[in-house]
Amino acid sequence: MKIGKILIVADDSAPSVKAIQFGFNLARDLSANIILLSVIDPIDSLGNPDAGIFPDDALMAAKANVETFVVEMKEKYGAGVDTELLTPVGDILSSVTKITVQQGADLIVAGTHGRTGLSLLFKGSISESIIHHSKIPVIIVPATY
Protein backbone atom coordinates (compact mmCIF):
# COMPACT_ATOMS: atom_id res chain seq x y z
CA MET A 1 0.00 0.00 0.00
CA LYS A 2 1.39 3.40 -1.01
CA ILE A 3 0.94 6.21 1.50
CA GLY A 4 0.64 9.34 -0.62
CA LYS A 5 -1.47 11.56 1.61
CA ILE A 6 -1.44 11.76 5.42
CA LEU A 7 -4.18 13.50 7.37
CA ILE A 8 -2.89 14.93 10.66
CA VAL A 9 -5.65 15.74 13.16
CA ALA A 10 -4.43 18.58 15.34
CA ASP A 11 -5.28 20.97 18.12
CA ASP A 12 -2.96 23.24 20.09
CA SER A 13 -2.24 20.76 22.88
CA ALA A 14 1.24 19.39 23.59
CA PRO A 15 0.28 15.79 22.62
CA SER A 16 -1.13 17.06 19.35
CA VAL A 17 2.05 18.97 18.55
CA LYS A 18 3.97 15.72 19.03
CA ALA A 19 1.62 14.04 16.55
CA ILE A 20 2.13 16.90 14.09
CA GLN A 21 5.89 16.54 14.31
CA PHE A 22 5.61 12.75 13.91
CA GLY A 23 3.27 13.11 10.92
CA PHE A 24 5.53 15.56 9.09
CA ASN A 25 8.59 13.37 9.71
CA LEU A 26 6.70 10.35 8.42
CA ALA A 27 5.57 12.30 5.35
CA ARG A 28 9.18 13.21 4.56
CA ASP A 29 10.26 9.57 4.97
CA LEU A 30 7.46 8.38 2.66
CA SER A 31 7.51 11.33 0.23
CA ALA A 32 3.86 11.90 1.13
CA ASN A 33 1.72 15.03 1.21
CA ILE A 34 0.08 16.33 4.38
CA ILE A 35 -3.40 17.56 5.16
CA LEU A 36 -3.15 19.39 8.48
CA LEU A 37 -6.65 19.48 9.94
CA SER A 38 -7.73 21.41 13.00
CA VAL A 39 -11.48 21.43 13.57
CA ILE A 40 -13.15 24.27 15.44
CA ASP A 41 -15.92 22.85 17.62
CA PRO A 42 -18.66 25.50 17.83
CA ILE A 43 -19.52 24.30 21.35
CA ASP A 44 -16.12 25.57 22.48
CA SER A 45 -16.86 29.00 20.99
CA LEU A 46 -20.10 30.00 22.66
CA GLY A 47 -18.76 33.28 23.99
CA ASN A 48 -20.20 35.10 26.96
CA PRO A 49 -22.93 37.63 26.05
CA ASP A 50 -22.94 38.96 29.63
CA ALA A 51 -19.31 40.00 29.09
CA GLY A 52 -20.04 41.37 25.61
CA ILE A 53 -18.53 38.38 23.78
CA PHE A 54 -21.15 37.11 21.37
CA PRO A 55 -21.06 33.63 19.79
CA ASP A 56 -20.20 34.90 16.29
CA ASP A 57 -17.31 36.96 17.67
CA ALA A 58 -16.05 34.05 19.77
CA LEU A 59 -16.20 31.74 16.76
CA MET A 60 -14.32 34.21 14.56
CA ALA A 61 -11.64 34.59 17.23
CA ALA A 62 -11.36 30.81 17.63
CA LYS A 63 -11.05 30.36 13.86
CA ALA A 64 -8.33 33.04 13.68
CA ASN A 65 -6.40 31.35 16.51
CA VAL A 66 -6.65 27.92 14.88
CA GLU A 67 -5.57 29.29 11.49
CA THR A 68 -2.55 30.94 13.11
CA PHE A 69 -1.71 27.68 14.90
CA VAL A 70 -1.77 25.48 11.76
CA VAL A 71 0.34 28.00 9.82
CA GLU A 72 2.90 28.02 12.66
CA MET A 73 2.98 24.21 12.74
CA LYS A 74 3.49 24.03 8.98
CA GLU A 75 6.32 26.56 9.18
CA LYS A 76 7.95 24.85 12.17
CA TYR A 77 7.68 21.18 11.11
CA GLY A 78 6.62 21.08 7.46
CA ALA A 79 9.75 22.09 5.56
CA GLY A 80 9.87 20.27 2.25
CA VAL A 81 6.42 18.70 2.62
CA ASP A 82 3.50 19.66 0.36
CA THR A 83 0.87 20.67 2.93
CA GLU A 84 -2.78 21.68 2.78
CA LEU A 85 -4.24 23.44 5.81
CA LEU A 86 -7.90 22.90 6.72
CA THR A 87 -9.74 24.58 9.62
CA PRO A 88 -13.45 23.76 9.30
CA VAL A 89 -16.07 24.51 11.92
CA GLY A 90 -18.03 21.47 13.07
CA ASP A 91 -17.98 18.18 14.88
CA ILE A 92 -14.47 16.74 15.02
CA LEU A 93 -15.27 13.11 14.25
CA SER A 94 -17.63 13.83 11.35
CA SER A 95 -15.17 16.39 9.94
CA VAL A 96 -12.29 13.90 10.08
CA THR A 97 -14.41 11.17 8.46
CA LYS A 98 -15.69 13.47 5.70
CA ILE A 99 -12.32 15.07 4.91
CA THR A 100 -10.55 11.71 4.87
CA VAL A 101 -12.83 10.62 2.03
CA GLN A 102 -12.97 13.98 0.21
CA GLN A 103 -9.21 14.42 0.22
CA GLY A 104 -8.33 10.78 -0.47
CA ALA A 105 -6.15 10.40 2.61
CA ASP A 106 -4.28 7.10 2.98
CA LEU A 107 -3.38 7.42 6.68
CA ILE A 108 -4.53 9.40 9.72
CA VAL A 109 -2.11 10.59 12.42
CA ALA A 110 -3.53 11.91 15.69
CA GLY A 111 -2.29 12.50 19.20
CA THR A 112 -3.87 11.37 22.42
CA HIS A 113 -4.19 13.21 25.70
CA GLY A 114 -3.99 9.97 27.64
CA ARG A 115 -7.21 10.65 29.54
CA THR A 116 -8.48 8.10 32.01
CA GLY A 117 -11.23 7.88 34.59
CA LEU A 118 -13.70 10.75 34.87
CA SER A 119 -11.81 12.92 32.39
CA LEU A 120 -12.25 10.21 29.75
CA LEU A 121 -15.89 9.75 30.70
CA PHE A 122 -16.77 13.44 30.43
CA LYS A 123 -14.51 14.54 27.57
CA GLY A 124 -14.35 11.27 25.65
CA SER A 125 -11.54 10.20 23.40
CA ILE A 126 -11.42 11.70 19.94
CA SER A 127 -8.55 9.37 19.04
CA GLU A 128 -10.53 6.31 20.04
CA SER A 129 -13.54 7.51 18.06
CA ILE A 130 -11.36 8.05 14.99
CA ILE A 131 -9.96 4.52 15.30
CA HIS A 132 -13.43 3.00 15.51
CA HIS A 133 -14.87 4.98 12.58
CA SER A 134 -11.93 5.15 10.19
CA LYS A 135 -11.82 3.14 6.98
CA ILE A 136 -8.07 3.76 6.63
CA PRO A 137 -5.11 3.06 8.96
CA VAL A 138 -4.68 5.34 11.98
CA ILE A 139 -1.50 6.04 13.92
CA ILE A 140 -2.02 7.37 17.43
CA VAL A 141 0.96 9.19 18.89
CA PRO A 142 0.89 8.87 22.68
CA ALA A 143 1.18 11.90 24.93
CA THR A 144 4.46 10.53 26.32
CA TYR A 145 6.13 10.10 22.89
C-alpha positions as CSV (number, residue, x, y, z in Angstrom):
1,M,0.0,0.0,0.0
2,K,1.4,3.4,-1.0
3,I,0.9,6.2,1.5
4,G,0.6,9.3,-0.6
5,K,-1.5,11.6,1.6
6,I,-1.4,11.8,5.4
7,L,-4.2,13.5,7.4
8,I,-2.9,14.9,10.7
9,V,-5.6,15.7,13.2
10,A,-4.4,18.6,15.3
11,D,-5.3,21.0,18.1
12,D,-3.0,23.2,20.1
13,S,-2.2,20.8,22.9
14,A,1.2,19.4,23.6
15,P,0.3,15.8,22.6
16,S,-1.1,17.1,19.3
17,V,2.0,19.0,18.5
18,K,4.0,15.7,19.0
19,A,1.6,14.0,16.5
20,I,2.1,16.9,14.1
21,Q,5.9,16.5,14.3
22,F,5.6,12.8,13.9
23,G,3.3,13.1,10.9
24,F,5.5,15.6,9.1
25,N,8.6,13.4,9.7
26,L,6.7,10.3,8.4
27,A,5.6,12.3,5.4
28,R,9.2,13.2,4.6
29,D,10.3,9.6,5.0
30,L,7.5,8.4,2.7
31,S,7.5,11.3,0.2
32,A,3.9,11.9,1.1
33,N,1.7,15.0,1.2
34,I,0.1,16.3,4.4
35,I,-3.4,17.6,5.2
36,L,-3.1,19.4,8.5
37,L,-6.7,19.5,9.9
38,S,-7.7,21.4,13.0
39,V,-11.5,21.4,13.6
40,I,-13.2,24.3,15.4
41,D,-15.9,22.9,17.6
42,P,-18.7,25.5,17.8
43,I,-19.5,24.3,21.3
44,D,-16.1,25.6,22.5
45,S,-16.9,29.0,21.0
46,L,-20.1,30.0,22.7
47,G,-18.8,33.3,24.0
48,N,-20.2,35.1,27.0
49,P,-22.9,37.6,26.0
50,D,-22.9,39.0,29.6
51,A,-19.3,40.0,29.1
52,G,-20.0,41.4,25.6
53,I,-18.5,38.4,23.8
54,F,-21.1,37.1,21.4
55,P,-21.1,33.6,19.8
56,D,-20.2,34.9,16.3
57,D,-17.3,37.0,17.7
58,A,-16.0,34.1,19.8
59,L,-16.2,31.7,16.8
60,M,-14.3,34.2,14.6
61,A,-11.6,34.6,17.2
62,A,-11.4,30.8,17.6
63,K,-11.0,30.4,13.9
64,A,-8.3,33.0,13.7
65,N,-6.4,31.4,16.5
66,V,-6.6,27.9,14.9
67,E,-5.6,29.3,11.5
68,T,-2.5,30.9,13.1
69,F,-1.7,27.7,14.9
70,V,-1.8,25.5,11.8
71,V,0.3,28.0,9.8
72,E,2.9,28.0,12.7
73,M,3.0,24.2,12.7
74,K,3.5,24.0,9.0
75,E,6.3,26.6,9.2
76,K,8.0,24.8,12.2
77,Y,7.7,21.2,11.1
78,G,6.6,21.1,7.5
79,A,9.8,22.1,5.6
80,G,9.9,20.3,2.3
81,V,6.4,18.7,2.6
82,D,3.5,19.7,0.4
83,T,0.9,20.7,2.9
84,E,-2.8,21.7,2.8
85,L,-4.2,23.4,5.8
86,L,-7.9,22.9,6.7
87,T,-9.7,24.6,9.6
88,P,-13.4,23.8,9.3
89,V,-16.1,24.5,11.9
90,G,-18.0,21.5,13.1
91,D,-18.0,18.2,14.9
92,I,-14.5,16.7,15.0
93,L,-15.3,13.1,14.2
94,S,-17.6,13.8,11.4
95,S,-15.2,16.4,9.9
96,V,-12.3,13.9,10.1
97,T,-14.4,11.2,8.5
98,K,-15.7,13.5,5.7
99,I,-12.3,15.1,4.9
100,T,-10.6,11.7,4.9
101,V,-12.8,10.6,2.0
102,Q,-13.0,14.0,0.2
103,Q,-9.2,14.4,0.2
104,G,-8.3,10.8,-0.5
105,A,-6.1,10.4,2.6
106,D,-4.3,7.1,3.0
107,L,-3.4,7.4,6.7
108,I,-4.5,9.4,9.7
109,V,-2.1,10.6,12.4
110,A,-3.5,11.9,15.7
111,G,-2.3,12.5,19.2
112,T,-3.9,11.4,22.4
113,H,-4.2,13.2,25.7
114,G,-4.0,10.0,27.6
115,R,-7.2,10.6,29.5
116,T,-8.5,8.1,32.0
117,G,-11.2,7.9,34.6
118,L,-13.7,10.8,34.9
119,S,-11.8,12.9,32.4
120,L,-12.2,10.2,29.7
121,L,-15.9,9.7,30.7
122,F,-16.8,13.4,30.4
123,K,-14.5,14.5,27.6
124,G,-14.3,11.3,25.7
125,S,-11.5,10.2,23.4
126,I,-11.4,11.7,19.9
127,S,-8.5,9.4,19.0
128,E,-10.5,6.3,20.0
129,S,-13.5,7.5,18.1
130,I,-11.4,8.0,15.0
131,I,-10.0,4.5,15.3
132,H,-13.4,3.0,15.5
133,H,-14.9,5.0,12.6
134,S,-11.9,5.2,10.2
135,K,-11.8,3.1,7.0
136,I,-8.1,3.8,6.6
137,P,-5.1,3.1,9.0
138,V,-4.7,5.3,12.0
139,I,-1.5,6.0,13.9
140,I,-2.0,7.4,17.4
141,V,1.0,9.2,18.9
142,P,0.9,8.9,22.7
143,A,1.2,11.9,24.9
144,T,4.5,10.5,26.3
145,Y,6.1,10.1,22.9
